[in-house]
Amino acid sequence: MPKPLLFLDVDGVLNPVCPAPEADFDTHTLFGYTVLLSARHGVWLHELAGTYELVWATTWEEHASTHISPAIGLPELPHVRFTGYVPQPGDPRVPLMELLSARKWAPLLRYAAGRPFAWVDDVIPPRLVRNSLWRRDRLLLTVDPGQGLERHHVDRLLSRPPRPGAVPGLSRWAAS
């Protein structure tokens, strides 16, 4: 059985807005932007790779493997393509108020193609997080963009990784 997928965002997750001074982030200039990255995240992601198949789920797309991966000691990773995504029949409906925050949802579901997954991002609609609570096959973790990924997120991902199947009898309520 394949490992569950772990969809990873960059900005706000691995590149926090205002981390604590003792958090040990290095400053990088990428594409003219200042990016804060920590080798500690690379260590944690290697740990998570024992349980998950890591996938970039960021608007950096393939540039995450080119620039972020080497900076934190990761190999090249696959990525979800968001640029130019055209809605397809069967995509979940997104309420108007969630159009921006849920723009990644359909491409992530398409990429997962029914596989269990976890998604770590700083922008996930609360409705999707609530709905995921009733499912065994997905785990959605919203990260504070100020601090980024922290150890308690890693521990949560390792303690109960997603596995196939929804909670019996509740799948129709948490379909999207």
N, C-alpha and C positions, 0 to 999 in steps of 0.2 A: 504494500500500500504506500503510495507517495506521501511525502510530508505535506502538512498544510502549508499554504502560501502565507508569507508575511509581507504585506504591502507597506512600504516605507516612504513617507514624505521627507523632504529635506528642510525647507524653510519653516521655522517654528518648531521643528522636531530635532534635527541634527544641527541646525543653524538657528539657535535661539536668539531672541531679540535682545534680552538683557540678563544674561546669566549671572549668578552670584560670582563675585571676584575669585572665590576659592574653587570655582568649578573647573579651572584649568583648561580654558579654550585658547586655541591659537588663531590668530587673524590671518586670513588669506584674501587675496584680491583675485576674484574670478569674474570675467566678463565685465570688469569695471566696478563690480560690487564688492563690498567688504562682507566676508563670510566667516563666521566663527565656527570652528570645528574642534572636536576633542578626540584624542586617541582613545580615551575611555569608551566612547561610543563604538569605536571599532572593535574593542575587546568584547563589549556586550553583544554586538551583532554577531561576532564569531561564535559566542556562546549560544545565541539564538539559532544560528545556522545548524546546530546539532538537532534541533527540533523542527525547524521551519526551512522552507525554500524561500530565500530572500528575493524580493522583487522591488525595484524602484517604482513608486507610485507618486511621482512628482512632476511638476511642469518642467523640471530640468531634463526629463526624459533621458535620452542616451548620454547627455552631457554629465549626468550624475556618475555614470561609470567612468567617464573620462577624467573628471575633476574631483568628485567627492570620494569615490572609492579609494584611489591611491592616497589621498590625504589622511584617511582614517584606517588604512591598512586592509581594505577589502579587495577581493577580486572583482573583475567585471561582473555585473549582475544584469539579468534581463530587466526590461522596463515595460510599463504599460504606456501605450500611446494615447495621449489626450488631444494633442494638436490635430485638428481636422476631423475629430470624431464626429461621425454622422449618426444621429439617432436611428435605431433600427426597430423593426417590429418586435414586440416583446420586451422592450426596455421598460423599466419601471417608470411610472408617472411620478413627476416631481412637482410638488406645489410651487406656485409662482414665487413665494417668499423664500424658497430654498434653491432657486435656480443656480446661484453662484456657489453656495456652500455644498451643493450636491452634484456639481458638474462632473466629479470623478466617479460617481456611483455606478452608472451604466457601464462605462469602460472597465471598471474593476470586476463587476459581475460577469461581463463577457470574457475577460481574461481568465477568471477563475473557472469558468465553464463547469460549475457544480462542485469544484473541489472546496474543501474547508479552507477558511482563510481568516487571518487577523489583519486589521488595517490600523496603522498608527499615523495620526495626522493631527494638526492643530485646528483644522476646520472640518468637522463632521457634524451634519445636522443632528440635533438632540433626538429627533424622531427616529432616525436610523439607529442611534445608539440604544434607545429604549427598545426598539423592535429586536435588536440583536440579543437582548437579554433573554429572550425566549427561545434562542436557537443554540444548538450545540455546534453547528457547523461554521459559525462566524463569531468573531470577537472584534469589536470596534473600540479602540482606545483613543480618547481625545487628550492631547498633550497641551499643557499651558505653553503658549508660544514664547513667553518671557523666559522660562527656564529650560524648555526643551525636554528631550527624553531623559528620564531619571531612573534610578535603580528600581524603584517600586513598579514602574511600568514593565521592566524586564522580568521581574519576579512574577508579576501577574501573567505575562505571556507564557512563562515557563510552567506556572502552577497548573493551568488548565488550558492546554492548547485546543483549538477547535478540532472537532472530529466529525465524521460523516453523520448526517441526519439531524433533523429538527426535533425538539421535544415533542413526543407523541401527543397528537390532538391539538397542538397550538400552532402548527406550521401555517395554517391559513390566516392567522392573525399577524404573523410576522414574516410574510412572504417577501417584502422588499425593505 
